[in-house]
Amino acid sequence: MHPSHKLPPLTFKNLTTPSTFKTQMADRFFPQNMPEFIQEQDPPPPETTTTPLLSLPYNSFSDQLKQASFNLKQTIVVETWGNNGERLNDYRVYTGALGTAFLVFKAYQVSHNKKDLDLCKDIVKACHSASSGSSRVTFLCGLAGVYALGAVVAKQANDDNLCDYYLTRFREIKIPKDLPNELLYGRAGYLWACLFLNKNLGQNTISSTHMRTITDEIMRSGRRLRTKECPLMYEWHGKRYWGAAHGLVGIMHVLMSMVLTEDELKDVKGTILYMIKNRFPSGNYPSSEGSESDRLVHWCHGAPGVALTLAKAAKVFGDEEFYKAAVEAGEVVWKRGLLKRVGICHGISGNTYVFLALYRLTGDIKFLYRAKAFAAFLYEKSRMLISQGVMHGGDNPFSLFEGVGGMAYLFMDMVEPLEARFPAYEL
């Protein structure tokens, strides 16, 4: 490898606080001046300022990302967990210590270092204590995340007693009748935890009968608010959101993993088709029903989260329209998705997963190149841009969903791009 291709270690200390973030909200993304495609081992076109990393063979590139991710993971562990595992204020996957555990578990899956597995067990144990008395029930923001991840990690560690303990606690979770249906705090987020357990511990770890009762309620709720054009509709805090975090597309994503009747499949398909039909002329998607504001290109609101669900719909239904719409949503992300934020919920790290999903769906090397381009931008520039206040490091700057934790997770995922999955969303 040419020495000019080797960058200094990626470390983050004393990240810029949100109050120093200088960018105007209207100026949400960096100009897209990267070449449409660069063949590996060819130099970038002289008229561009593109990083030489894009010319590296993929294995060499991903090796650098892997090393960077492990260095960054160490910083994240110190910042969110400390050296002695102090009492936790936030136990959640989304912004708290359980997100660090999820990252450390990913590191174990990549490196097979037993120290990572042991550390993960310790963090989950502390999250279990910190979650005592919580009424939240989802994977991302509640008890289901603690118990589901705890059971899977215990199983990997061959600790059957601990695995059974977490599974028992998971099965004891009470689902409130007034629970919303969305992913972060609602039924879809609880169901995702069930799917996570069944994928990692074996089908029917959580019974299909139990999951069916939750699915039934999600379908009933959606049909109660259906419109003439849209078979399923949901509200969260009085608003009919479309996005992955709180709205339609996140709920549809989970429902497509369930065993559905023919009528239910028809309603799910019709709902996604309704969204495609009513997207903005730009190809982006509204954040909520009736919104005319075409500005958010995030996983949580806008084309990136929709693209991931469209890619899944293309596989589930086999329809060319979903395939085509997924690719078109990916074009929006390529043009407007180099956000001035680092995270996976609403930042470049999350948007990169769109290209990895499209690469899996299509096999087109163009999408792997695009993932490489976004990841290279993060690797080479994020530390400097955050320190300058030009890029937002996240309200919780070392967390999995808002901060550099998501970037570290992405870099680990880039090692095996066909196996990459947006954490706590794709299975």
C-alpha positions in Angstrom: 0.0 0.0 0.0 1.3 3.4 -0.9 2.2 5.4 2.3 0.2 8.4 1.1 -3.0 6.3 1.5 -2.4 5.7 5.2 -4.2 8.2 7.4 -3.5 8.9 11.1 -5.5 7.0 13.7 -9.1 8.1 14.0 -9.6 9.3 17.6 -12.3 11.5 19.1 -11.7 13.3 22.4 -13.7 16.3 23.8 -16.2 16.4 20.9 -17.7 19.7 20.1 -20.9 20.4 22.0 -24.1 21.2 20.1 -23.9 24.8 21.1 -20.8 25.4 18.9 -22.4 23.8 15.9 -22.2 26.7 13.3 -24.1 25.4 10.4 -27.5 26.9 9.6 -30.3 24.3 9.6 -31.3 25.3 6.0 -27.8 24.3 4.9 -28.1 20.7 5.9 -25.6 18.8 3.7 -22.2 19.2 2.2 -21.9 19.7 -1.6 -21.7 16.4 -3.5 -18.6 16.7 -5.6 -17.4 13.1 -5.5 -17.1 11.3 -8.9 -19.9 9.1 -9.9 -17.5 6.1 -9.9 -13.8 5.4 -9.5 -12.4 2.1 -10.5 -10.2 0.7 -7.7 -6.5 1.3 -8.2 -7.2 4.2 -10.7 -6.3 7.7 -9.5 -9.2 10.1 -8.9 -9.9 12.5 -11.7 -7.5 15.5 -11.3 -10.4 18.1 -11.3 -11.8 16.6 -8.0 -10.5 16.9 -4.5 -11.6 13.3 -3.7 -9.6 11.3 -1.2 -7.2 8.8 -2.5 -8.9 6.2 -0.3 -11.5 5.7 -3.1 -8.8 4.3 -5.3 -7.7 1.7 -2.8 -8.7 -2.0 -3.3 -11.7 -2.6 -1.1 -9.9 -5.0 1.2 -7.2 -2.4 2.0 -9.8 0.3 2.5 -11.9 -1.8 4.8 -8.9 -2.9 6.8 -8.2 0.8 7.5 -11.8 1.3 8.6 -11.7 -1.8 10.8 -8.6 -0.5 12.6 -10.2 2.9 13.0 -13.4 1.4 14.3 -11.6 -0.6 17.0 -9.6 2.5 18.1 -12.8 4.5 18.2 -14.6 1.8 20.1 -12.1 2.1 22.9 -12.7 5.8 23.2 -16.5 5.3 23.2 -16.3 2.7 26.0 -14.3 5.0 28.2 -16.6 8.0 27.5 -19.9 6.1 28.0 -18.9 3.3 30.4 -15.8 4.5 32.2 -13.1 2.3 33.5 -15.1 0.9 36.4 -18.7 0.9 35.1 -20.1 3.8 37.0 -23.8 4.1 37.6 -25.6 4.7 34.3 -28.0 7.6 33.6 -29.1 6.3 30.2 -29.4 2.6 29.7 -30.9 2.7 26.2 -29.6 1.4 22.8 -30.5 4.6 21.1 -28.4 7.1 23.2 -27.2 5.2 26.2 -24.8 2.5 27.4 -26.8 -0.4 25.8 -25.8 1.1 22.5 -22.2 0.8 23.5 -22.9 -2.8 24.4 -24.4 -3.3 21.0 -21.2 -1.8 19.4 -18.9 -3.9 21.6 -20.9 -7.1 20.6 -20.4 -6.1 17.0 -16.7 -5.8 17.7 -16.7 -9.3 19.2 -18.5 -10.7 16.0 -15.7 -9.1 13.9 -12.7 -9.9 16.0 -13.8 -12.9 18.2 -12.0 -11.3 21.1 -13.5 -12.8 24.2 -12.7 -9.6 26.2 -15.3 -7.8 24.1 -17.9 -10.4 24.9 -17.1 -10.2 28.6 -17.3 -6.4 28.5 -20.6 -6.6 26.7 -22.0 -8.8 29.4 -20.9 -6.4 32.1 -22.4 -3.4 30.4 -25.7 -5.2 29.8 -25.8 -6.2 33.5 -25.4 -2.5 34.5 -28.1 -1.5 32.0 -30.4 -4.1 33.5 -29.9 -2.5 36.9 -30.3 1.0 35.5 -33.5 0.0 33.7 -35.3 -1.1 36.9 -38.7 0.4 37.1 -38.7 1.5 33.4 -42.0 1.2 31.6 -40.5 1.4 28.1 -40.8 -1.9 26.2 -38.9 -1.5 22.9 -35.5 -2.6 21.6 -34.1 0.8 21.0 -35.5 2.6 24.0 -36.7 0.1 26.5 -36.5 -3.2 28.5 -36.8 -5.4 25.4 -33.4 -4.2 24.3 -31.8 -5.0 27.6 -33.2 -8.5 27.8 -32.9 -9.4 24.1 -29.3 -8.3 23.8 -28.5 -9.8 27.2 -29.9 -13.2 26.2 -28.0 -13.2 22.9 -24.7 -12.2 24.4 -25.2 -14.8 27.2 -25.8 -17.5 24.6 -22.6 -16.5 22.8 -20.8 -16.8 26.1 -22.2 -20.3 26.7 -23.9 -19.0 29.8 -27.2 -20.8 29.5 -28.5 -19.9 33.0 -28.0 -16.2 32.2 -29.6 -16.6 28.8 -32.6 -18.2 30.4 -32.8 -15.5 33.0 -32.9 -12.7 30.4 -35.4 -14.6 28.3 -37.7 -15.1 31.3 -37.5 -11.3 32.0 -38.3 -10.6 28.3 -41.4 -12.8 28.4 -42.5 -11.0 31.6 -42.6 -7.6 29.8 -46.1 -6.2 30.0 -47.4 -4.4 26.8 -49.5 -1.4 27.8 -52.8 -1.1 26.0 -52.2 2.5 25.1 -48.8 1.7 23.5 -48.2 3.5 20.2 -47.2 1.4 17.2 -44.0 3.0 16.0 -40.4 1.7 16.2 -38.7 3.8 18.9 -41.4 3.5 21.7 -44.2 1.4 20.3 -45.3 -2.1 19.3 -43.1 -2.3 16.2 -40.1 -1.7 18.4 -41.1 -4.5 20.7 -41.8 -6.9 17.8 -38.3 -6.1 16.4 -36.8 -7.3 19.7 -38.8 -10.6 19.3 -37.5 -11.0 15.7 -33.9 -10.3 17.0 -34.2 -13.1 19.5 -35.7 -15.5 17.1 -33.0 -14.8 14.5 -30.1 -15.2 17.0 -31.5 -17.9 19.3 -33.7 -19.9 17.0 -37.3 -19.6 15.6 -40.0 -19.7 18.2 -37.7 -18.5 21.0 -40.5 -16.0 21.3 -43.6 -17.8 20.2 -45.4 -17.0 17.0 -48.7 -17.0 19.0 -47.4 -14.2 21.2 -46.0 -12.2 18.2 -49.3 -12.7 16.4 -51.2 -10.9 19.2 -48.9 -7.9 18.8 -49.2 -8.0 15.0 -53.0 -8.1 15.2 -53.1 -5.0 17.3 -50.8 -3.1 14.9 -53.0 -4.1 12.0 -56.2 -3.1 13.8 -54.7 0.2 14.7 -53.6 0.9 11.2 -56.9 0.0 9.7 -58.8 2.2 12.1 -57.0 5.2 10.7 -56.9 4.0 7.1 -57.8 6.5 4.3 -59.3 5.9 0.9 -55.9 6.0 -0.6 -53.8 4.4 2.2 -54.8 1.0 3.7 -52.8 1.6 7.0 -52.2 4.8 8.9 -50.8 5.6 12.3 -50.4 8.5 14.7 -47.7 9.3 17.2 -48.3 12.3 19.4 -51.1 13.4 17.2 -49.1 13.4 14.0 -49.2 11.0 11.1 -45.5 10.4 10.6 -44.0 8.5 7.6 -40.5 7.9 8.7 -38.6 4.9 10.1 -38.4 6.0 13.7 -41.9 7.1 14.4 -44.0 6.3 11.4 -45.4 4.3 8.5 -42.2 3.1 6.9 -40.7 1.8 10.2 -43.9 -0.1 11.0 -44.1 -1.6 7.5 -40.5 -2.7 7.8 -41.2 -4.8 10.8 -44.6 -6.1 9.5 -42.8 -7.5 6.4 -40.8 -9.8 8.7 -44.0 -11.2 10.3 -46.2 -14.1 9.0 -49.1 -12.2 7.5 -52.4 -13.2 5.9 -53.0 -12.4 2.2 -55.2 -9.4 3.2 -52.6 -8.1 5.6 -49.8 -8.4 2.9 -52.1 -6.5 0.5 -52.5 -3.7 3.0 -48.8 -3.5 3.7 -48.0 -3.4 0.0 -50.7 -0.8 -0.7 -49.4 1.4 2.1 -45.9 1.4 0.6 -47.2 2.0 -2.9 -49.2 5.0 -1.5 -46.0 6.5 -0.1 -44.2 6.0 -3.5 -47.1 7.7 -5.3 -47.1 10.7 -2.9 -43.3 11.4 -2.6 -42.0 14.8 -3.5 -41.0 15.6 -7.1 -37.4 15.5 -5.9 -37.8 11.8 -5.0 -37.6 12.5 -1.3 -40.4 11.5 1.1 -42.4 13.7 3.5 -41.7 13.4 7.2 -45.5 13.2 7.9 -48.8 13.1 6.2 -49.5 16.3 4.3 -46.1 17.9 5.0 -44.8 20.0 2.1 -41.3 20.5 3.6 -38.8 18.7 1.5 -35.7 19.1 3.6 -35.1 16.0 5.7 -32.9 13.2 4.2 -32.4 11.1 7.3 -33.0 7.5 8.4 -35.6 8.8 10.9 -37.4 11.1 8.4 -37.1 11.0 4.6 -35.6 9.0 1.8 -32.9 7.0 3.7 -35.3 5.1 6.0 -37.8 4.7 3.2 -35.1 3.3 0.9 -34.2 0.5 3.3 -37.8 -0.5 3.6 -38.3 -0.3 -0.2 -35.3 -2.6 -0.6 -36.9 -5.1 1.8 -40.3 -4.7 -0.1 -38.5 -5.5 -3.4 -37.4 -8.9 -1.9 -40.7 -9.6 -0.1 -43.0 -8.8 -2.9 -40.7 -9.2 -5.9 -42.2 -6.2 -7.6 -40.2 -4.1 -10.1 -41.8 -0.9 -8.8 -40.3 -1.4 -5.3 -36.9 -2.2 -6.8 -37.1 0.9 -9.0 -38.3 3.1 -6.1 -35.5 1.9 -3.8 -32.9 2.8 -6.3 -34.5 6.2 -6.9 -34.6 6.9 -3.1 -30.9 6.0 -3.1 -30.3 8.7 -5.7 -31.7 11.3 -3.3 -29.3 10.0 -0.6 -26.3 10.3 -3.0 -27.2 13.8 -4.0 -28.4 15.2 -0.6 -27.3 12.7 2.0 -23.8 13.9 2.8 -25.2 15.5 5.9 -23.6 17.8 8.3 -24.2 15.3 11.1 -22.3 12.1 11.9 -24.8 9.7 13.4 -26.9 6.9 12.0 -30.3 8.3 13.0 -29.8 11.6 11.2 -26.3 11.6 9.7 -23.9 10.3 7.1 -23.3 7.1 9.0 -27.0 6.0 8.7 -27.3 7.2 5.1 -24.3 5.0 4.1 -26.4 2.0 5.0 -28.8 2.8 2.1 -26.0 2.1 -0.4 -25.0 -1.2 1.4 -28.7 -2.3 1.2 -28.9 -1.4 -2.5 -25.6 -3.3 -3.1 -27.2 -6.4 -1.5 -30.4 -5.9 -3.5 -28.8 -5.2 -6.9 -25.3 -6.6 -6.9 -24.3 -3.4 -8.6 -20.7 -2.4 -7.6 -21.8 1.3 -8.0 -23.6 1.1 -4.7 -20.6 -0.4 -2.9 -18.5 2.5 -4.3 -21.1 5.0 -3.0 -20.9 3.4 0.5 -17.2 3.6 0.3 -17.3 7.3 -0.7 -19.5 8.2 2.2 -17.4 6.1 4.6 -14.2 7.6 3.3 -15.6 11.1 3.8 -16.4 10.2 7.5 -13.0 8.6 8.0 -11.0 11.4 6.6 -13.0 14.5 7.5 -15.5 14.0 10.4 -13.0 14.6 13.3 -11.8 17.9 11.8 -15.3 19.1 10.8 -16.8 18.3 14.2 -13.9 20.0 16.0 -14.5 23.1 13.8 -18.2 23.1 14.6 -19.1 22.6 11.0 -20.4 19.1 11.6 -22.8 18.1 14.4 -21.3 15.4 16.6 -24.7 14.6 18.2 -26.5 15.7 21.3 -25.1 12.4 22.8 -21.7 12.5 20.9 -20.5 9.0 21.7 -23.9 7.2 21.4 -24.8 4.6 18.9 -27.6 6.5 17.1 -26.7 10.1 17.5 -22.9 10.1 17.8 -19.7 8.5 16.6 -20.8 5.1 18.0 -22.9 4.7 14.8 -19.9 5.6 12.7 -17.7 3.0 14.5 -20.5 0.4 13.9 -20.7 1.3 10.2 -16.9 0.9 9.8 -17.1 -2.6 11.3 -20.0 -3.4 9.0 -18.0 -2.3 6.0 -15.6 -5.2 6.5 -18.2 -7.6 5.2 -20.5 -5.3 3.1 -22.9 -8.1 2.0 -23.6 -8.9 5.7 -24.0 -5.3 6.7 -27.3 -4.4 8.4 -28.5 -1.0 9.8 -28.4 -1.7 13.5 -31.7 -2.4 15.3 -33.6 -1.9 12.0 -32.4 -4.4 9.4 -32.2 -8.1 10.4 
